[in-house]
Amino acid sequence: MNMLTRKLIAKEFYLNRWLIIGATGAGLAGLVIAAEGRMRFNIGMLIWLTTIIAFGVTLAMLSIASERKDRALQFVLSLPISPGDYIRTKLLALMFCFLVPWIVLTVGAMALILIQPNLPDGLLPYALLLCVFMLANFSLVLSGALHTSSEGLMTLLIIVTNTAVTLFIFLIGSIPALHDHLGDAQPVWNSAVWTVLAVELATLVLTLSLPYLVAARRRDFN
């Protein structure tokens, strides 16, 4: 990684610093609310979930779509950096930006389940699968933003990915091998958990690889 690449990655962190801090703070506030009781648990976890989803969408749209709209991309590409290097740098920088609050909020959710006596540890596998799904979901939004400049297509992608979170929650919860152990005192890491996790990780790898294979080969990023 050369000096210019490091500076461009640092630039993304600097430009998105308040967004990262705000998302982390809002998600942690949701977890604090969730620790206050059953009704507040639902409200707090909704805040936590919404924060992660909204942060991912906002990060991709502000850092990629707005960069094209404001003609900042032309300035970046005027630097001694190839289009492929730009794609790799952008992808790496925005993934790092997303991972900061994602790791904090994932660990926070796991800690909440382990610490709260009224929450069964059987929820841990479900929570992990949900967190990894949201990471893969963000990678799909990020990949889409790097591939298209169409606002219509990006809007459609955001609607689809946001809807997918709700569908995932219901579909995973309906799998007997997962649902039957949610109330257990100890987490059950059975084959169903590892299968779903493997699919999520495969999706993550695929969506992060596409910009390298497709977008990085384009000559026009407008």
N, C-alpha and C positions, 0 to 999 in steps of 0.2 A: 504494500500500500504506500504510494508516494505522498509527498507533502501536500500537493494540491487536493488529492482525494481526501486526506485527513481533514484539511481545512473545509472542504465542502460538507463533509459529514458533521464537523463541529458547527458549521453554519446552520444546518438543519436543527440541531439540538438547541442552538441559541434562539433561532426564530420561533421554535415551538415550545420553548421552556415554560411559558406561562400556561400553555395548553396542557402540557405534561403535568405540571404542578397542580393545576385545577382539576384535571381528571383524577389524579391520585388522591387528592383531598376529598373530592366528592364521593369517590368509591369507598374510601375509608370511613367517611361519615355515614354512608349507607350501612356498612358493617357494624358500626357503633349502634345505629338505630336498630339493626336486626338483633342485637344482643339484649334488647330491652324487653322482650316478651313475644308471644306468638303472633299477635296482630302486627306489632312493629317489625317482627321478623320478615313478614311478607312485604311490608313497605320498604324496609331497608334493603332487602335483596333485590327488589325491583329497581331501586336507585342504583345499586351496585351493578346490576346487569345493564341497565340503560346507559350508565356512564361509560362502560367499556365499549358498547356498541357505538354510541354517539362519538366517542373519542376517536375510534378507528375511522369512521366515515369522515369526520371533520379533518383529521390529520391528512388523509389522502386527498381530499378535495382542496384544502388550503395549500398544501405543498406541491401538488402536481397540476390540478386543473387551474387554480388561480395563477400559478406561475406561467402557464401558457397564455392565459387571458391578459395578464399584465405585461406580456412580452419580456418577462425576465429570463425566459428560456433562451432567447436569442443571445443575451449577454453571457449566460453560462456556457453555451456552445461556442462562443467566440474565444473562450479560454483554450489553452492547449490540452484539450481533453476530447477523446473520440466519443461518438454517440453511444457506443457500447459501454465505455467507461462511465458515461453519464447515467445510463440505465442502472449499471451495477452499483454506482455510488448512491443513487437515489434510493434504490431498493434496500441497500444495506442501512443507510441512514434512517429511513422511515421505519424499518423493522426494529432498529435499536430504540427509536423514539417510542414506539408502541410497546416494546418489551419492558420498558421501565415501569410504567403503571401496571401493566399486565402481570408481571412477576409479583409486585407488591400486593396487588389485589387478589391474586390467586393464592398466595401464601396467607393473606389475611382471611380469606374465606375458609381455607383449610384449618387455620388456627381457631377460627370461630367454632367450627364443628367439633374440634377436639377439646376446646376449653369449656364450652357451654354444656352443662350437665343435662339440659332438656333436649339437646340435639343428639340423636344416635350417630355413632361413628360409621354406621352403615351408609351414611350419606356421602362419605369421602370419595368413593369411586365415581358416583354420579356427578359430584362437584368437579372432579378432575376432568371428566369427559366433557362437561359443559365449558370449562375454561379452555381446554385445548381446541374445542370446536370454535370458540370465539376467536382464537388465534388464527386458525385456518380460515375462518370467515373474513378476517381482516386481510389476510394474504390474498384472498380472492378479490376483494375490493381494490387493494393496492395494485395487483396485477392488471385488473381492468382499467384502472386509471392510467397506468403506464402504456397501455395498448391503444386506447381510444381517446380522442379529444371531443367526442360527441357528448353533449350534455344529456341528450335524450337516452343514449345507451347507458351512461353512468347512473342516471336516475333510475332506470329500469333495474340495473344491477344492484343498486342500493336497496330498492324495494324487495327484490328477490332475496338478497342476503339477510335483510332484517326479518323478513317473513320466515326464512329458514331457521332462525334461532328459535322462534316459537314452535315450529314444527318439530325441531330436534328435541326440545324439552318434552313434548308430548309423546313423540315416537320412542325415545329412549326410556321414558317412564313406563311405557306400555310393554317393554320386553320383560317377560316373567323372570328371567335369570338376573335381571337388575332390580326390577320393581319389588320382588319378593324379599330382597335383603336390605332395602332402604331403612327399615326400622331396627336392624340388628345392632347389637351392642358393639360388634367388631366389624370392620370393613371386610367385604368378601371380594377378593380379586379373582374372579372366575374367568373362564374363556370368553364369555360375552363381553366383559370389560376390555380384555386385551384385543379382541377382534375390532370393536368399535374404535379403540384407541389407535390401532394399526391403520384403519381406514382414514382416520383424521390426520395422522402423521403423513400418510401417503398423499393425501389431498394437499397438505401444507407443502410438501416437497415439490409436487407437481406445479402448484400455482406460483411458487417462488422460482421455479426453473423456467417457466414460460417466457418471462421478460428477457432472460438471457438468450433463449432460443429464437424468439420472434422479434420482440420490440428492439433489442439491441442491434438487430441487423437492418433496421429501417434507416433510411437516409433523411426522412422528413419527419420531424416531431411536432409540427404545427397542427 
